[in-house]
Amino acid sequence: MANHKATKKDTRQANKRRERNRYHGKTTRNAMRDLMALTNEGEAKDKLKKVEAMLDKLAKRNIIHKNKAANLKSALAKGVNNVANIVVETKVKRESTKKVAKKRTTPRGTTAPTPTAE
């Protein structure tokens, strides 16, 4: 524990800043999650502007690096541009992952002939 008055104050200020940064970071992550869950293209484009502004503010406050903000904004923009495709692709993927039973080539109870080396 800090012994000096100024050090105690610095600890209090750091805790305040950390809580504030955590709040803004978590709020932005939740907004990003909600944005990617949207299926309506118009709503997604409106929400994208707000989320991009949130990311820019985080970068401005040095909560995240500016390049990370740019990468996240780029990924979100790609996701919004492909909103219609994402819904269709997930349905196709779910159908294609179903296992299909192989058809038997020999009747039950019999064994397939084994190749012999001649």
Buried (B, 14 or more C-beta within 10 A) or exposed (E): EEEEEEEEEEEEEEEEEEEEBEEBBEEBEEBBEEBBEBEEEEEBBEBBEEBBEBBBBBBEEEBBEEEEBEEBBEEBBEBBBEBEEBEEEEEEEEEEEEEEEEEEEEEEEEEEEEEEEE
